Amino acid sequence: MKRFVNALEKVQITVGLLFLCLFFLVILLQIVTRYMGISVIWTEEVANYSFIWAVFMGAAVMVNRREHFNFDLLQRKLKGKGKVSLNIFNDIVLILFNIVIFLLGIQIVNEFWNYTWATIPEMKMGYIWIAIPIMAITMIIYSAAHLMQHVKMVTDKEVRG
């Protein structure tokens, strides 16, 4: 499972980085064309939608690295079984939350799939909104991997205190 999670994280980092680079390049193109007095109307939409993908992919990776959605104050205070119990609680809350996000994301994708971009009518909005269920399902995978690791710690009696 750990190898799969690491590979999934690398894919998400790559996708997020590609969309972040696209965002940067399109913004740069927008600046240059405005300076030259040329109107390139599609740059704003491409920049917005590429940024959305970059943020959603990055948010999922941060969940895997446990740098997102954390009760930090309690984490630092607790030790042993208390800390592991808090981690298990966090993992379960994240899984439940992301199941809801996944289901709502699927509804959004279905609802808006055939809507088109204003400046590029050949592009469907579904390609943008599908980032939500992708983010949610990968967050579920990451949180489930963490949950299994924490439960294993409790069952192996590795935790004292």
C-alpha positions in Angstrom: 0.0 0.0 0.0 2.8 2.4 0.9 4.3 2.0 -2.6 1.0 2.7 -4.2 0.4 5.8 -2.1 3.9 7.1 -2.9 3.3 6.6 -6.6 -0.1 8.3 -6.4 1.5 11.2 -4.6 4.2 11.6 -7.3 1.5 11.6 -10.0 -0.5 14.2 -8.2 2.6 16.4 -7.6 3.4 16.1 -11.3 -0.1 17.0 -12.4 -0.3 19.9 -9.9 3.1 21.1 -11.1 2.2 21.0 -14.7 -1.0 23.0 -14.1 1.0 25.5 -12.0 3.5 25.9 -14.8 0.6 26.3 -17.3 -0.9 28.9 -14.9 2.4 30.8 -14.8 3.0 30.7 -18.5 -0.6 31.8 -19.4 -0.3 34.7 -16.9 3.0 35.7 -18.5 1.4 35.5 -22.0 -1.4 37.7 -20.7 1.0 40.3 -19.4 3.0 40.4 -22.6 0.0 40.6 -24.9 -1.6 43.3 -22.8 1.6 45.3 -23.0 1.7 44.8 -26.8 -2.0 45.9 -27.0 -3.2 42.5 -28.2 -6.3 41.0 -26.6 -6.0 37.3 -25.9 -9.4 36.5 -24.3 -8.9 32.9 -23.3 -5.9 33.4 -21.0 -8.0 34.4 -18.0 -10.1 31.2 -18.1 -7.1 29.0 -18.7 -5.2 30.6 -15.8 -8.2 30.2 -13.4 -8.9 26.6 -14.3 -5.3 25.5 -14.3 -4.9 27.1 -10.9 -8.0 25.2 -9.6 -6.4 21.9 -10.7 -3.0 22.8 -9.1 -4.6 23.7 -5.8 -6.8 20.6 -5.6 -3.9 18.3 -6.4 -1.7 20.1 -3.9 -4.4 19.9 -1.2 -4.5 16.1 -1.6 -0.8 15.8 -1.4 -0.8 17.9 1.8 -3.3 15.5 3.4 -0.9 12.6 2.6 2.0 14.5 4.2 -0.2 15.3 7.2 0.4 19.0 6.7 -3.3 19.7 6.2 -6.4 19.4 8.4 -4.7 18.7 11.8 -5.4 19.5 15.4 -1.9 20.7 15.9 -2.4 22.0 19.5 -3.5 18.6 20.7 -1.0 16.8 18.6 1.9 18.5 20.4 0.4 17.9 23.8 -0.5 14.3 23.6 1.8 11.3 23.7 1.4 7.5 23.3 -2.1 6.1 22.9 -3.7 9.6 23.2 -1.8 10.8 20.2 -2.5 7.7 18.2 -6.2 7.9 19.1 -6.3 11.5 18.0 -4.6 10.5 14.7 -7.2 7.7 14.2 -10.0 10.2 14.9 -8.5 12.7 12.4 -8.3 10.0 9.8 -11.9 8.9 10.3 -13.2 12.5 10.1 -11.2 13.1 6.9 -12.4 9.9 5.3 -16.1 10.8 6.1 -15.7 14.4 5.0 -14.1 13.4 1.8 -16.7 10.7 1.0 -19.2 13.6 1.2 -17.0 15.8 -1.0 -16.6 12.9 -3.5 -20.3 12.3 -3.8 -21.1 16.1 -4.1 -18.2 16.4 -6.6 -19.7 13.6 -8.8 -23.0 15.5 -8.7 -21.3 18.7 -9.8 -19.4 17.0 -12.6 -22.7 15.4 -13.8 -24.5 18.7 -13.6 -21.9 20.8 -15.4 -20.2 18.3 -17.7 -21.7 19.7 -20.9 -21.3 23.4 -20.0 -18.6 25.0 -22.1 -16.0 27.6 -21.5 -16.9 31.1 -22.5 -13.8 31.7 -24.5 -13.1 28.2 -25.7 -16.5 26.5 -26.4 -14.8 23.3 -27.4 -13.7 22.8 -23.8 -16.2 21.3 -21.4 -16.5 22.5 -17.8 -16.6 18.9 -16.7 -12.9 18.7 -17.2 -12.5 21.4 -14.6 -15.0 20.1 -12.0 -13.7 16.5 -12.2 -10.7 17.7 -10.1 -13.1 17.7 -7.1 -13.8 14.0 -7.0 -10.2 13.2 -8.0 -9.0 15.2 -5.0 -11.5 13.6 -2.7 -10.9 10.0 -3.7 -7.1 10.5 -3.3 -7.6 12.1 0.1 -9.7 9.1 1.1 -6.9 6.8 -0.1 -4.2 8.8 1.8 -6.3 9.0 4.9 -7.2 5.2 4.8 -3.5 4.4 4.5 -2.8 6.6 7.5 -5.7 5.0 9.4 -4.3 1.5 8.7 -0.9 2.5 9.9 -2.3 4.0 13.1 -4.6 1.0 13.8 -1.6 -1.3 13.2 0.4 0.7 15.8 -2.4 0.1 18.4 -2.8 -3.6 17.5 0.9 -4.2 17.5 1.1 -2.6 21.0 3.9 -0.3 19.7 2.3 2.6 21.6 2.9 3.1 25.3 1.2 5.5 27.6 
